[in-house]
Structure formats: structure tokens, C-alpha cells
Amino acid sequence: MRLEDIIRDSGVLEVKGNPDIEITTVCNDSRKVAPGAMFIAVKGHDTDGHAYIGKALEAGAAAIVYEEDSSVASLLQNDNCHPGRSEGSVTFVKVSSSRHAIAIMAANFFDNPSRKLSLVGITGTNGKTTTVTLLYELFMAQGYNCGLLSTIANYVGTRSSEAVNTTADPITINSLLDEMVKAGCEYCFMEVSSIGVEQERVAGLDFKVAIFSNLTHDHLDYHGTFAEYLRCKKLFFDNLGSAATAVINIDDRHGEVMVQNTRAKVETYSCKGMADHTCRIVEESFEGMLLRIDGREAWTRLIGRHNAYNILAIYSAAMALGADPEETLIAISKLEPAKGRLEVIRGPKGLSVIIDYAHTPDALDNVLRTLREIDRGKELICLFGCGGDRDRTKRPEMAKVAEDYSDRIFVTSDNSRTERTEDIMEEIRAGFSPKGLSKTVSIADRKEAIRTAIMLAPSGAIILLAGKGHETYQILGTEKRHFDEREIVAEVFKQMQINE
């Protein structure tokens, strides 16, 4: 594709060189540069791509997109010349913001694939993965070819690939959307994180439907304040086009704030009061819930009030996409819970182990409240930790939530990363009252903590393993180790049966 077509509408300030050259690929990683590539130097959170312009030129980059003059000053003075390259052989493109530019340029390079299918994005603190995954499964089950961009995995039709971030970089996003278009996908369902919005990874994407689930405490290690976290979430809706529909949970006190400045059509959903779409829980057990959605009853295998909201979000989005209400509810009744979201494993002595991704105070509150409401007569044990190198302020808050609902608590490791596990655990323990501490056990080794929690549990107890969910690894230091809680639980249950 011609460079001139790629850089269109991307905030170009100056072009030095030939804008009519052919570009073979676009990239922001100098290690992926090949002859004919355009390298975009992006200032990231941890690294600055401007430092790798020299590497990109050595690898044969035909064009360099940059934001900072100082990074290319000497190259421009030497008439674009670089060792081994002829004079004027490289085109330099200065932009006002390389973060914004890469999003627009990536979309242009792949011929704006988001305009060729119905792109649905969801943002919020909790429920994003469950909602997009179930939307993907819902529409696939009804015969549509779909794509999925989520925390757990990316799907082009039925073909999956590993996901690295909740919201990928713009080149990866547009490349996957392009694959979906070529594979005949009609819909794509995508998680949109606040960090992804703030870093403009979704700029240039044409969303047909945008969903807001809820806003609670998370990612303050990155955003600094809750107000900034909210602003970044709201920015997603501020940037929607007039042809889009914003589907908003108005039971969350931030719901109406999200759409104050949007150009999109607004539709609301609620499990408490009046809205465009409503839901009430009629019955609930470990096997599922009977819901009344817009006056129609539907069964779901998911459990918990928070999942009633997720189901209602799915239904509301489907209605915004023009789906049939009856057919949608029938399809919803056949959906399976997402992996690692209130996943129930039954064991000896009538024990029930619940694996859930809950890693924020609100998410943990939702899960523990659900387990307590479903079976008040059983002992409820909560095992959790907190991630290292992440928001530290939520650690004592997690302790308060666990104390409110649990009969016994195990504080352990999660993904400690480069922090000392013992330091993280101490910050968690600071949130307990003396009464809470009296029912708390601290074991740094998460596998040993799980084994101890199960072995000491009385008959019929419910044991929540919170924080890991779908993850099959644990990050300690900089090492990513295999760690699947399902395997650990199965191993402990097998040992218990042998000892009976």
C-alpha cells in the first residue's frame, strides 16, 4: 500500500521524503522490521520506540513515523542517510501523537476492517470477559460467523490464538479484524480496557455497539486516581459515532455519566428499576438461575446477581443488533459459563470448590455474596491473594470484603511478580479487624494454601479460590510458571479419596 494512503487522517505534521513509496507492513517493534516496512516510534508506558529508530533503519525500514524531533534530528541533517542506505531512501513522517497515529495508520493499512463487520465493545471493571465470550458463543450458536478479542483468547471463527493484553495494540487488533473479514465473520465482540482507551489503542475503530457494565476500584496503579480511571472509561463513549448504540447499566451510579457527551444512541438496562431492558431473578441455585427478562422467563446456567447483569447486557446488546427476543433467550439458556468464572468442582465429603477470577474488591464481594445467598447453611472459605506491581490500595479492601462474608480465610500469593509475596500479604492483612485476623491463615505458597484449605474444610463446605480464574500460570519474579488450580484441586481430592 502507498505510504500516502496509510498516513491519511493520522495527524501528520510534516513529511520529508517520498510519500508515494510502497509499504509492505507497519510495525512498532524494531525486531519485526523488514525491508519495505514502516516503523512507528510509539512512546509506551515502559519503553520509548524512538530509541529503536536506528535498529529499524538497519533492518531496512522504508519509512519512519515519529513524534519527537530530537530522535531523528541527526538523521535528517544527513539527508536521511544511514549506513548502508542511499541518500533520501527513507521517508520520515512527523506526527502530533504517535499513539494516535499508529491506531489510524493500522486501520488504514488493513483497509479499515472494523467498518466491514459489526464491532461490539464492552468496557467496565468487572464482567467484560464473561460478556464478550458469551456474546460470541450466543451469535455463533445462532449460525453467525464471529470473532472474539478477549483477555482469555482471540478467535477468528473457531480458530483461536493466545491473548496477551485485555486490549491489544492497534496493529494486532486491525490485523485480527482483517482476518475476521477475510474469514467471513459478521460480528466481532471485544473487551475494551481503560488503559487501552487512554493509550488510544481503539482509536480509528468503528464500533456498532458499546456496552458499559460497571465501574469500581481497579487499575489505580496506572491511572493514579479514580476520577482519571472514570475519565478514560467515559472517553470510549465520547468517541462513538452517531450511528453507534451505547448500552448502559444504569444501576451503576456512573452509568449516566458515561454517556453525557456521547453522540451515540443510548439504551439502558437494569436489574433494579425501570430501563429499556430489565431483569429479575426468580429462582437461583448452584445449577443456575431462572430470570425474567423484559417480561419473558429464561433459564441460565450462570449463577449470581452479577451474572444476571452480564446476561442482561448480552440480551440488550443483541437487541441493539436487531436480534429476535425469543430466539435470543432460547440461545441464552444453552450458554455455558466462561472458564474460571464461578466454576464449580465437586469433591468428597460434599465439598464444593469454586474457581473464580475475582481480583477486585467489588468482584470478590459479588462472588462471596452469591455463594452466601445460595447456601447459607454451609461453611464458606475464601482463599485469595493480590497481584504484585499492581494497584496496592485495593489489598486491604479485599481483606474487608473477605472478612464480611467468610467463615475462614486463607491469604496467599497470586501473581506476585517482582514484589515480595510476604509484603503483599502483609498489606492485605492490614485490612482485617482483630476478629477477621482470628479466622485468617497466611500461607505464601498458593498450592500449599489450596491443599490446606481443602483438607481442613468440614463436610459440605464451599471453598472459593479467587483471583486466578482461567489462568493456568503464576508469575513469580519475572518467571511465568505453570499453575492450574483445577489440577491442584483434582490432586487433593484424589488423595482424600485414597485416604478414606
N, C-alpha and C positions, 0 to 999 in steps of 0.2 A: 504494500500500500504506500502511496505517496506521503511523505512527511507532512506536506501542507494539509492533507486531509485529516491526518492523525491529530495535529495540534489545534484544530479548529475549536473555537469557543473555550479554550482552556486557560485563558488569562495570560496570553503571550505578550511580553513587553518588547522583545527585540529578537530578531533572527539574524545571525551572522553566518553566512554560508548559503548553500543552495537549498531552498525549501521544497524543491521538486524531486529530491532523491527518493529512491525506493527503500523502504524499511522492511526488513524481514521479520522482526519481532520487537516487542517492547519488554523491558525488564528493569527492575530496581535492585537487582543483585548482580554485582560485577562478576561473580563466578559463573553466571549463566549467559554472559555476553558472548556473542559470536559475530563474525564479520557481517555487517549489514544491520546490526541491531541498533535500537535507540535505547540509551541508558538514561533513566530518570533518577536524578540525585534527590532523594527524599530525606528530610530531617526527621528521624524517628525518635522514639522515646529513649532508646538506649544507644543507638548509633546514628551517625550522620552520613548519608550516602555521598555527600560532597567529598568526603575523604577518599572515596574509591573511584573518582573520575579517571585518575591516572591508570588504574587497573583496567577500567572499561576500555580506555583508548588502546592499551596494549593488546587487549583481546579482539580489537577490530571494530569497535563501535563506530557507526556511521554518523550518529547524532548524539548530542549530549543536551539534556534538559536540566537546567539548574536554576537556583533561586539566589544564591549568594555570589556576588561578583568576585570576591576575594579568592574563591575556589578555582576560577578559570582565568584570572587576570593575566598570569604569565603565559598561558596558552594562547590567549587572544593577541597578546603583544607579539608573539612569534608567528602570527598569521596562521593560527590553527595547527601549526606543525607539531608533530610528536615523533619521537624516534621511530624510524621505520615507516612513517606515513608521509605521503606527498603533501605539499602545501595546499591548504584550502580543502583538504579531503574530508574534513569533519564539519558538520553544521552544528552550531551552538544556538540553543533556544533558551532565552531567559524568560522566566515566568514569575508572576507575583507570588504564587504559592505552589510549591512543588507537590504538596499533599493534595491540593485541589486539582492540579494539572494531571497527576497520574490517574486520578479517577476518571476524568473526562477523556484523556488520551486512551486509556484502556478500553473504555466504552466505544470510542471511535474506531480503534484498531480492529475490534471484533464486530464492527458494524452495528453497534447498539442492540445487542441481543435481548435486553430487558423489554424492549418495545415489541418484540415478536412473540411474547408469551405473557400470561397473566402472572405477574410477580406479586407475591403476598409476603409482607414483612411483619414481624412481631417484635416489640420491644417491651421492656419491663424488668423488674428484678427477678421475679420467680415465674415459672411456668412456660418460659419460651421454648425450651426443648420439647417438652411434652406436647405443647400446642402445635408446633410446626410438624413434628413427627406424626401426630395423629391426623393432621390435615392431609399430609402426604399419603398416609395409609387410607384415609377416607376417600380421597379422589382416585387413588389407584384402584381401590376396590370397586369403584363405580365405572371402571373401564377407561379412565383417562391416563395418558402417559404423563408422568410428573417428575419434577426434580426436587431435591431437598438439600438445603445448606444449613447444617446444624452443628451444635457442639459435639455431638456423638459421631456423626459421619456425614459425608456428602453423597448424594445419589443422583445419577443421571439415569432415569428409568429405574431399572433394577440393579444397575451396576454401581457398586459403592467404592468410595475412596476415603482414606483417613482425613479427618478434620483436625487442623492444628489450633486454630483460634475460633472463638464463637462467631466472629465476623472476620472473614479472610481479607487479604489485601485486595485492592481493586483489580489487579491483573488476574489473580486467581479466580475471583468472583466472575468477571466477564468471560474468562476462558471457559469456566464451567457452564455459564449461561449459554455460551455459544455452542458447547457440546450438546446441551439440552435441546436447543433449537434444531440442530442438525439431526438429533435423535427423534425429533417429532414430539417433544414434550409441549403440552399446552399450558401447564402451570408449574410454578416453582414456589416453594414455601421456604422462607429464610429467616433465621434469627438475626436480629439487629441489636448489637450491644451499644451501650452508651459510649464506650471507648471507640468503637467503630464509627459512630456518628461524629464524635469530636475530631477524629482523625480523618474525616471525610472519605472513608472507605466506600460509603454508599452514595456519594455524590455522582450524579450522572445516571443513576438507575431510575427507571420509570416504574414506580410501584402502583399497582392497581388497587390493592387493599393494604392498609397499615393498621395493626392491632396494638392497643395498649392494654397490658394486663394489670400491673400494679407497680408501686414504687415504694420500696422500703430500704433499709440500711444495707449498702454494699458498695464496693469499689471506691471508698473514700481515700484509700491509699493512693489512688490515681487522681481522682477529681479534687481532693482536698476538702471540699465542703459538700453538704447535702444539696445546697442551692445550685452549685455547679453541676452536680450529678443530675438534678432535675432539669437544668437548662439544656444539657446535652440530649436527654431523652426527648424533651419538647422540640428540639431542633429538627428531629426526624419528621415531625408532623408539620412544622413550619415550612419545610421544604417540599411538601407534597404538592402535586399539580392539581388543578381544578377538576380533572377527570377521575381522580382517585377517591376512595372512600376510607375514612378513618373510623375504625370500630373501637369504641372506648368503654372500658369498665368504669361506670360512674359511681360504683360503690367505693372505689378508691378516691380519697379526697383530692388526689392530684389529677384525676381523670379529666375534669373540665378544663383545668389549666393547660393540659397537653394540646388542646385544640383551640385555644384562644386566638391564635393567629394563623390557623391553617386555611388554605384555600379549598381543601377537600370537603366533600360531603361528609357529614358526621352522623354515625349511627351508634346508639348506646346499648349496653347490656347490663343487667343487674340481677343479683340473687336475693335482693332485699326489698326493692321498691319498684316503681314504675320506670319503664325504659322501652326502647324499641323492641328489645328481646329480653325475656325474663325466664328465670329457672327457679324451681323449688325442689328440695329434697323430700321425697315422700317416704322412702324407706332406705336403710343403709345397713350393711353388714360387711364382713371380710370378703364376701363373694361379689359385692358390687353395690350399686345404688339404683333405686327407681326414681327417676326425675320427671318433673312436669315442666316441659319447655314450651313456651308460647301456647299453653293450654293443652298440649299433647304429651302423653306419657311415653317415656323411653327408658329402657334399661341400659346400664353401662357397667362394665366390669371394673372400672376405676372406682376408687373409694376416696372419701374425704371432701370436705367443703371446698378446698382449694381446687380439687379436680372437677367439682361441679362448675366452678368458674372457667376452668380450662375447656370443658365440654361446651359450655355456653359460648365461649369465644370462638370455638371451632364452628359451631352452628351459625353464629352471627356472621362470621366471615364467609361461610358457604352461601348464606342468603345474599350477602353483598355481591357474590359472584354469580348470582342468578340460579342457584341450585333449587331443586324441589324440596319443600319442607319434609314431607312424608318419607321420601326416599333417603333424605339425609339422616333422619332419625333412625331409620331401619339400619342404615350403614353404620351409624354411631354405635348401635347396640352390639355390633360384631367386632368392634375395635379392641385390641389387646393393650394393656398398659405398657408404656415405654419402659425399656430395660433400666433397672436401677431407680425406678420411681415407685415407692410403696410396693416393692417386690417381696412377696411372701414366700418363705421357705418353712415348711412344716417339719417337725422333728420328733424324736422320742420324748416321753413324759408330757406330751401335749404342748410342747414348746413351739412358739411361732417367732421366727427371726424375720425382721423386716429390714430390707436394704433400701436406703433412700439417699438421694443426692443432697438433701437439705444441708446447706452450708452457710446460711444466713439466719439471723435471729427469727425473722418472720417465717421463713421456710420451716425451720425447726419447730416453731410454735404451731404451724399448720399441721404438721405431721403428728406431733405428740398429742395435740388436741383431738385429732381424728382417731388415733389409737385409743385414747382415753374414753372418747364418746362411744366408740363401737363396743367396747367390752370393759366396763368399769370395774368388774369383779376380779380382773387378773392383775398380777404384779407387772408393772411397766418399768423396764430397764432401758436406760438411754446411754449409748456409747458414742462419743464424738470427740473430735479434735478440731483444730483450726489450721488453715494453711499458713506457711511461713512466707515472708516477703510480700504479704498482702495486708489488707486493712486490719490494723491491730485493735481499733476501737470496738469492733463487734465481739471480741473474745469474751469480755466479762458479761456482755449482753446475752451471749449464747448460754453462759452458765445460769443466768437468772431464769431463762426460758426452761432449761432442763430441770432446774430445781422446782419450778412451779408444777410440773406435770409428772415427774418421775419418782418412783419409789426407791430406785437405786441408780447411781450414775457412775459411769466409767469415763474418765478423762484420759485421752491417749493422743497419739500422733495422727496427723492427716498427711498432707504433703508439706513437710517442714522446710523443704528447700534449703536455703543457706542459713536459716536461723536454728538455734539450738532447740530441740523439741522440749526440753525441760523448761526453757524460758517461756515458750508459748503456753505450756501447761500452767505455769505459774500465773500468767496473765489471765488465763481462763478462770483459775481457781479464785482469783481476786474478786470475781463477780458473785461468788456464793456467800450466803449468810452462814453463820455458825451451824444452823440447822441443816443447810444444804451440804456443808462440808462433812457433816457427820454421816451422810449417806453416800459419800463420794469416795471412789477408789481411783488412784492415779497410776497408770501403767504405760510407760513410754512406748514399748513395743506393741504396735497395734494388733499383730497376730496373737500375741500372748494375752492382750486385753480381751479380744474376742473369745478366745478359748476359756478364759477365766469367767467372763460374764455368762457364757452358756453353761459351763459346768456348775456354777453356783446358783443358777436360776432355779426357783422352785417349780414344781409341776404346773403346767398351764401358763407360764409366764410369757409375756411379749417382750422381745428384745429388739430394740431399734439400733441398727448400725447406720449412723448418719454421717454424711459428708462425702463418701466415695461414689456411691450410686453405680453408674455404668462403668466407672473407671476400672481398669484391670492393671493398674500400676500404682506405685508410690514413689514420690520424688523426695529423696533424702540427700542433702547437699546438692550436687549437680547430677547425681546418678538417678536414672529412671529405672526402677526395679519392678519386676512382675509381681503383682499383688492383686489377686482376685478374691474378694470376700466370699463369693459363692463356693469356691474351692475350699476355703478355710472352714466354713460352716459345715460343708459336707464331710470334711475330715473329722471334725469334732463330733458330729452326730454319729458317724461310723464307729468311732472309739467308744462313745456312750453305749451303743447297741452291743458292742463286743463285751463291755463290762457288765451288762445287765445279767 
